[in-house]
Amino acid sequence: MVAIQHDFIRTDNNLDRQIKIKRTQLRIAQEGNMPFVIEAIQHQLTKLEMGGEDLQQDSNFNALMSLLDN
């Protein structure tokens, strides 16, 4: 039972971290006037906030986000 709670807390912390990262990426995209990136991030952020989907598996989105890193 303790292990289950520990996994839940880790998952919850990971979700919070992903949401925080998406919000930061959204702010950067807005400041950089990147409408297509903004739209993609808003879509991904909505998924995170509603269902907690793991977005790391979305290779197209990761490719898009790598553009922000450059």
N, C-alpha and C positions, 0 to 999 in steps of 0.2 A: 504494500500500500504506500509506503514511503517513496519507493521508486517511481510509482505512478504519479504521485504529487510532484516529485522532483522533475520528471519529464514534462509535466504540464507547465510548471513554472518556467522551465527552460524554453518551451515552445512559446509561451506567452511573452517572455522577454525578447525572444527572437522576432516575434510579430511586432512588438512595440518598436524594436530597432529598425525593422524593415519600413514601418510607417514613417518613422522619423527621417530615415534616409530618403524616402520618396518625397516627403515634404520639402526637404532641402534641395533635392533635384528639381522639383517643381519651381521653387523660388529662383534657382539659377536659370532655368529655362525661361522664366518670365522676365528676369532681368536681361537676358540675352535676346529677347524677342524672337523666340523659336516656337512658332505656333504648332507645328506638327509634333514637336517633342512635348510641348505642354499637353496637347491632347492625349498623347500616349501615356504620359505620366499620370494624368488625371484618371484615365481608365484603369491603370494598374493600381493606383492608390485606392480607388473605389473598390476594386476586388479585394485588396488587403483589408480595408476597413469593414467590409461586409462578410467576407468568408475566410479571411486569413489564408488565402492561397499562397503557396510558395512560388514566388516569381523567378527564382533563380533558374528554373528549368526553361524559361522562355528565351530561347536563343536569339530570336529577332529583337526582343526588347533589350537584351544585354548588348547586342550590337549597336542599337540606337543609343544606349546609355554610354557606350565607350566614346561616342562622339563628344559627349560633355567633358570627358576626361582629357581630351586633347586640347 
